[in-house]
């Protein structure tokens, strides 16, 4: 029995086995997802990473204890 999944972009049903674009239904949906990552529309939660200049400024802003 073939496993059917939904494409994360267009939500159409697609067969998992033998699909070269999985989990997407087509190359178009795969490229739309890649573009969303490149534009920064998707984010993985975590601590903000400061650039070196930002880190130095933050150190200067701290008051001595």
Secondary structure in CASP SS format (residue, H / E / C, confidence):
PFRMAT SS
TARGET T0000
AUTHOR 0000-0000-0000
METHOD secondary structure of the structure
MODEL  1
X C 1.00
X C 1.00
X C 1.00
X E 1.00
X E 1.00
X E 1.00
X C 1.00
X C 1.00
X C 1.00
X C 1.00
X C 1.00
X C 1.00
X E 1.00
X E 1.00
X E 1.00
X C 1.00
X C 1.00
X C 1.00
X C 1.00
X C 1.00
X C 1.00
X C 1.00
X C 1.00
X C 1.00
X C 1.00
X C 1.00
X H 1.00
X H 1.00
X H 1.00
X H 1.00
X H 1.00
X H 1.00
X H 1.00
X H 1.00
X H 1.00
X H 1.00
X H 1.00
X H 1.00
X H 1.00
X C 1.00
X C 1.00
X C 1.00
X C 1.00
X C 1.00
X C 1.00
X C 1.00
X C 1.00
X C 1.00
X C 1.00
X C 1.00
X C 1.00
X H 1.00
X H 1.00
X H 1.00
X H 1.00
X H 1.00
X H 1.00
X H 1.00
X H 1.00
X H 1.00
X H 1.00
X C 1.00
X C 1.00
X C 1.00
X C 1.00
END
